[in-house]
Amino acid sequence: MIRLVVADDQSILRSGLVALLRLESDLEVVGEAADGASTLAAVAEHRPDVLLLDVQMPAGTAADGGVGPEDGIAVAQALQEAGRDGPRIIVLTTFGRAGYLRRTMEAGAQGFMVKDTPVERLVDAIRRVHQGLRVVDPELAAQSLAVGPSPLTAQETAVLQSAATGNATAQIAAALFLSVGTVRNHVSAAIGKLGVDNRAEAVRAASDNGWI
């Protein structure tokens, strides 16, 4: 049996996926989660072979009161950094953005599929990943090669991520422990690298490519 944990914040979609997976004779869903913190807790408790992991999930609150990872990619990164014999990870996303593929693979995931993938193909991907193979949506793989890696530095990425939530420059500076001038410099650099005219367009371009 391949033991699975399914992590997705949309309960209806998660329940439907779990029901379909349980029809397979060699798959056993041993846990479910709806946010970053509960995903890490479910993995620690159930020690699954494979984790199906949504990209966009809330952080949630851990049992010790701490805040969980901010999204699925951060969950994958946390499991990779833990250094223990963790599950193999298939990331599922509604958003077919090439940049997500590169980021999830860098975070230690072994598979990347869009959510509208037929169940038969997802089940096949679970089996392949469990065998030690990598499985990637072929269309996204082609897009990723075309788009290339993010041109943004880590600081520029963090600034645009904060800007994407609607924070003003002063709020971004306070959240990232930077000066207002430094934030403006990072925004200006990102605008130049992305070939756009303003901060809003930089956020949109980086988001569309999956770089933030």
C-alpha positions as CSV (number, residue, x, y, z in Angstrom):
1,M,0.0,0.0,0.0
2,I,1.1,3.6,-0.8
3,R,0.3,5.7,2.2
4,L,-0.9,9.3,1.3
5,V,-1.5,12.6,3.0
6,V,-3.6,15.0,1.0
7,A,-3.1,18.7,1.8
8,D,-5.5,21.3,0.3
9,D,-7.3,24.2,1.9
10,Q,-10.5,23.7,-0.2
11,S,-12.4,21.1,1.8
12,I,-14.8,20.1,-1.0
13,L,-12.0,19.5,-3.5
14,R,-9.9,17.7,-0.9
15,S,-12.8,15.4,0.1
16,G,-13.6,14.6,-3.5
17,L,-10.0,13.8,-4.3
18,V,-9.6,11.6,-1.2
19,A,-12.8,9.7,-2.1
20,L,-11.4,9.0,-5.6
21,L,-8.0,8.0,-4.4
22,R,-9.6,5.5,-1.9
23,L,-11.1,3.6,-4.8
24,E,-7.6,2.5,-5.8
25,S,-6.6,-0.8,-4.2
26,D,-3.0,0.1,-3.6
27,L,-3.5,3.6,-2.2
28,E,-4.4,4.5,1.4
29,V,-5.2,8.0,2.5
30,V,-3.9,8.2,6.1
31,G,-4.3,11.9,6.7
32,E,-5.6,15.2,5.5
33,A,-4.6,18.8,6.0
34,A,-5.9,22.3,5.2
35,D,-2.9,24.6,5.9
36,G,0.9,24.6,6.2
37,A,1.0,23.9,10.0
38,S,-1.5,21.0,9.9
39,T,0.4,19.5,6.8
40,L,3.6,19.3,8.7
41,A,1.8,17.8,11.7
42,A,0.0,15.2,9.5
43,V,3.3,14.2,8.0
44,A,5.0,13.9,11.4
45,E,2.1,11.8,12.7
46,H,1.3,9.5,9.8
47,R,4.7,9.3,8.0
48,P,3.2,8.9,4.6
49,D,5.0,7.6,1.5
50,V,3.6,10.4,-0.7
51,L,2.3,13.9,0.1
52,L,-0.1,15.6,-2.3
53,L,0.4,19.2,-1.7
54,D,-1.5,22.3,-2.8
55,V,0.6,25.3,-3.8
56,Q,-1.7,28.0,-2.3
57,M,-2.6,27.3,1.3
58,P,-2.8,29.4,4.4
59,A,0.0,29.1,7.0
60,G,-2.2,28.0,9.9
61,T,-1.1,27.7,13.5
62,A,1.0,25.0,14.9
63,A,0.3,23.2,18.2
64,D,3.0,25.2,19.9
65,G,1.4,28.5,18.8
66,G,3.9,29.1,16.0
67,V,2.9,30.1,12.5
68,G,3.1,27.4,9.8
69,P,4.8,27.7,6.4
70,E,3.2,30.3,4.2
71,D,2.3,28.1,1.2
72,G,2.9,24.6,-0.2
73,I,6.3,25.5,-1.6
74,A,7.4,26.6,1.9
75,V,6.0,23.3,3.3
76,A,8.1,21.3,0.8
77,Q,11.1,23.4,1.7
78,A,10.6,22.8,5.4
79,L,10.4,19.1,4.9
80,Q,13.5,19.1,2.8
81,E,15.4,21.1,5.4
82,A,14.3,18.8,8.2
83,G,16.7,16.3,6.7
84,R,14.8,13.2,7.8
85,D,13.3,10.5,5.7
86,G,10.2,12.4,4.6
87,P,7.6,11.7,2.0
88,R,8.0,12.1,-1.7
89,I,6.0,15.2,-2.7
90,I,3.6,15.9,-5.6
91,V,2.6,19.5,-5.8
92,L,-0.8,20.3,-7.2
93,T,-1.8,23.7,-8.5
94,T,-4.8,25.4,-10.1
95,F,-2.4,27.9,-11.6
96,G,-0.3,26.5,-14.5
97,R,2.6,28.9,-14.0
98,A,6.0,27.8,-15.2
99,G,7.8,29.6,-12.3
100,Y,6.0,27.4,-9.8
101,L,7.5,24.3,-11.3
102,R,11.0,25.5,-10.9
103,R,10.4,26.7,-7.4
104,T,8.7,23.4,-6.3
105,M,11.5,21.3,-7.7
106,E,14.1,23.5,-6.0
107,A,12.1,23.0,-2.7
108,G,12.5,19.2,-3.0
109,A,9.2,18.1,-4.7
110,Q,9.4,15.1,-7.0
111,G,6.2,15.8,-9.0
112,F,4.2,18.8,-10.3
113,M,0.7,18.5,-11.7
114,V,-2.2,20.8,-12.4
115,K,-5.5,20.1,-10.5
116,D,-7.5,19.5,-13.6
117,T,-5.3,16.5,-14.5
118,P,-7.4,13.4,-15.0
119,V,-7.5,11.2,-11.9
120,E,-6.0,8.3,-13.8
121,R,-3.0,10.3,-14.6
122,L,-2.6,11.6,-11.0
123,V,-2.8,8.0,-9.7
124,D,-0.1,7.0,-12.2
125,A,2.0,9.9,-11.1
126,I,1.6,8.8,-7.4
127,R,2.8,5.3,-8.3
128,R,5.7,6.6,-10.3
129,V,6.9,9.1,-7.6
130,H,6.6,6.3,-5.0
131,Q,9.0,4.3,-7.2
132,G,11.5,7.1,-7.1
133,L,10.7,8.8,-10.4
134,R,10.0,12.4,-11.2
135,V,6.7,13.3,-12.8
136,V,6.0,16.8,-14.3
137,D,3.1,18.1,-16.3
138,P,4.7,18.1,-19.8
139,E,3.1,21.4,-20.9
140,L,4.4,23.2,-17.8
141,A,7.8,21.7,-18.3
142,A,7.9,23.2,-21.8
143,Q,6.7,26.6,-20.4
144,S,9.4,26.5,-17.7
145,L,12.1,26.1,-20.2
146,A,10.8,29.0,-22.2
147,V,10.3,31.3,-19.3
148,G,13.6,30.5,-17.6
149,P,14.6,31.2,-14.0
150,S,13.5,34.2,-12.1
151,P,15.8,37.3,-12.7
152,L,14.9,38.6,-9.2
153,T,17.2,38.5,-6.2
154,A,15.9,37.1,-2.9
155,Q,15.3,40.6,-1.5
156,E,13.5,41.8,-4.6
157,T,11.3,38.7,-4.5
158,A,10.5,39.3,-0.8
159,V,9.6,43.0,-1.5
160,L,7.3,42.1,-4.4
161,Q,5.7,39.3,-2.3
162,S,4.9,41.9,0.4
163,A,3.7,44.4,-2.2
164,A,1.4,41.8,-3.7
165,T,-0.6,41.7,-0.4
166,G,-1.3,45.4,-0.8
167,N,1.3,46.7,1.7
168,A,2.6,50.3,1.2
169,T,6.3,51.0,1.0
170,A,6.6,51.8,4.7
171,Q,4.8,48.6,5.7
172,I,7.1,46.5,3.4
173,A,10.1,48.2,5.0
174,A,8.9,47.4,8.5
175,A,8.0,43.8,7.7
176,L,11.3,43.1,6.1
177,F,13.5,45.2,8.4
178,L,14.7,47.4,5.6
179,S,14.8,51.1,5.1
180,V,12.2,52.8,3.0
181,G,14.9,53.8,0.6
182,T,16.2,50.2,0.2
183,V,12.7,49.0,-0.5
184,R,12.3,51.6,-3.2
185,N,15.6,50.6,-4.7
186,H,14.6,46.9,-4.8
187,V,11.3,47.8,-6.4
188,S,13.1,50.0,-9.0
189,A,15.5,47.1,-9.8
190,A,12.6,44.6,-10.2
191,I,10.8,47.0,-12.5
192,G,13.9,47.3,-14.7
193,K,14.5,43.5,-14.8
194,L,10.9,42.7,-15.6
195,G,10.6,45.4,-18.3
196,V,7.5,47.0,-16.8
197,D,6.6,50.5,-15.9
198,N,5.5,50.4,-12.2
199,R,5.3,48.4,-9.1
200,A,1.8,47.0,-9.8
201,E,3.0,45.7,-13.2
202,A,6.1,44.2,-11.6
203,V,4.0,42.3,-9.1
204,R,1.7,41.1,-11.9
205,A,4.5,40.0,-14.1
206,A,6.3,38.2,-11.3
207,S,3.1,36.5,-10.2
208,D,2.1,35.5,-13.7
209,N,5.5,33.7,-14.1
210,G,5.2,32.1,-10.7
211,W,8.3,33.9,-9.4
212,I,6.4,35.1,-6.3
